[in-house]
């Protein structure tokens, strides 16, 4: 191996190491972003290590598509559970059709009693 080939080889090794380090830093920042998301969601205390890893990667870290999709699905499930209908479906032995029928029957009874009212 000539001196020029050796220098080129050393330069290539340094470039590859820098590239691996950058990818590793990016992955660490992505994981830290995910942990930060869940800490915010469940109101857990923040971790300074995660914040520093995110800043080391440049501050604005974009999650991989799989992780972003997972978080989006999790948020949709949480929103559905938080809605009134979501809460009603969680109640065991609840028949929405019978509840709807009872509400309509009550409304009809109210209309009939309002028609019989002598004040109106």
C-alpha positions as CSV (number, residue, x, y, z in Angstrom):
1,X,0.0,0.0,0.0
2,X,1.4,3.3,-1.0
3,X,1.4,6.4,1.2
4,X,-1.3,8.0,-0.9
5,X,-3.5,4.9,-0.7
6,X,-3.0,4.8,3.1
7,X,-3.9,8.5,3.5
8,X,-7.0,7.9,1.4
9,X,-7.9,4.9,3.5
10,X,-7.5,6.9,6.7
11,X,-9.6,9.7,5.3
12,X,-12.3,7.3,4.3
13,X,-12.3,5.7,7.8
14,X,-12.7,9.1,9.5
15,X,-15.6,10.0,7.2
16,X,-17.3,6.7,7.9
17,X,-16.9,7.1,11.6
18,X,-18.3,10.6,11.4
19,X,-21.3,9.3,9.4
20,X,-21.9,6.5,11.9
21,X,-21.7,9.0,14.8
22,X,-24.2,11.3,13.2
23,X,-26.7,8.4,12.6
24,X,-26.2,7.2,16.2
25,X,-26.9,10.7,17.5
26,X,-30.0,11.0,15.3
27,X,-31.3,7.7,16.6
28,X,-30.7,8.7,20.2
29,X,-32.5,12.0,19.6
30,X,-35.5,10.1,18.0
31,X,-35.8,7.9,21.1
32,X,-35.5,10.9,23.4
33,X,-38.2,12.6,21.4
34,X,-40.5,9.6,21.8
35,X,-39.8,9.4,25.6
36,X,-40.4,13.1,25.9
37,X,-43.8,12.7,24.1
38,X,-44.9,10.0,26.5
39,X,-43.6,12.0,29.5
40,X,-45.8,14.9,28.4
41,X,-48.7,12.7,27.7
42,X,-48.7,11.0,31.1
43,X,-47.5,14.2,32.9
44,X,-44.2,12.7,34.1
45,X,-41.2,14.8,35.1
46,X,-39.0,15.9,32.3
47,X,-35.5,14.4,31.8
48,X,-32.6,16.8,31.1
49,X,-30.7,14.0,29.4
50,X,-33.4,13.6,26.8
51,X,-33.5,17.4,26.2
52,X,-29.7,17.5,25.7
53,X,-29.8,14.6,23.3
54,X,-32.5,16.4,21.2
55,X,-30.4,19.6,21.2
56,X,-27.3,17.7,20.2
57,X,-29.1,16.4,17.1
58,X,-30.1,19.9,16.1
59,X,-33.2,20.6,18.1
60,X,-35.9,19.7,15.6
61,X,-35.9,15.9,15.4
62,X,-38.3,14.1,13.1
63,X,-39.5,10.7,14.2
64,X,-39.3,7.7,11.9
65,X,-42.5,7.0,10.0
66,X,-43.3,3.9,12.1
67,X,-42.9,5.7,15.4
68,X,-44.9,8.8,14.2
69,X,-47.7,6.5,13.0
70,X,-47.7,4.6,16.3
71,X,-48.0,7.9,18.2
72,X,-50.8,9.1,15.9
73,X,-52.8,5.9,16.5
74,X,-52.3,6.2,20.2
75,X,-53.6,9.8,20.2
76,X,-56.6,8.8,18.1
77,X,-57.5,6.0,20.6
78,X,-57.1,8.4,23.5
79,X,-59.4,11.0,21.8
80,X,-62.0,8.3,21.2
81,X,-61.9,7.2,24.8
82,X,-62.2,10.7,26.0
83,X,-65.3,11.4,24.0
84,X,-68.8,10.9,25.5
85,X,-69.6,8.0,23.1
86,X,-66.3,6.4,24.0
87,X,-67.1,6.6,27.7
88,X,-70.6,5.1,27.1
89,X,-69.2,2.2,25.1
90,X,-66.8,1.4,28.0
91,X,-69.8,0.9,30.4
92,X,-70.6,-2.8,30.6
93,X,-74.0,-4.1,29.7
94,X,-75.1,-0.9,28.0
95,X,-77.4,-1.2,25.1
96,X,-77.4,2.0,23.1
97,X,-80.4,1.0,21.1
98,X,-82.6,0.5,24.2
99,X,-81.2,3.8,25.6
100,X,-82.2,5.6,22.4
101,X,-85.7,4.0,22.5
102,X,-86.2,5.1,26.1
103,X,-85.1,8.6,25.3
104,X,-87.5,8.8,22.4
105,X,-90.4,7.4,24.5
106,X,-89.7,10.0,27.2
107,X,-89.7,12.8,24.6
108,X,-93.0,11.6,23.2
109,X,-94.5,11.5,26.8
110,X,-93.3,15.0,27.4
111,X,-94.9,16.2,24.1
112,X,-98.2,14.5,25.0
113,X,-98.2,16.0,28.5
114,X,-97.5,19.5,27.1
115,X,-100.5,19.1,24.7
116,X,-102.7,18.3,27.7
117,X,-101.5,21.3,29.7
118,X,-104.4,23.7,30.2
119,X,-102.1,26.7,30.8
120,X,-100.7,26.6,27.3
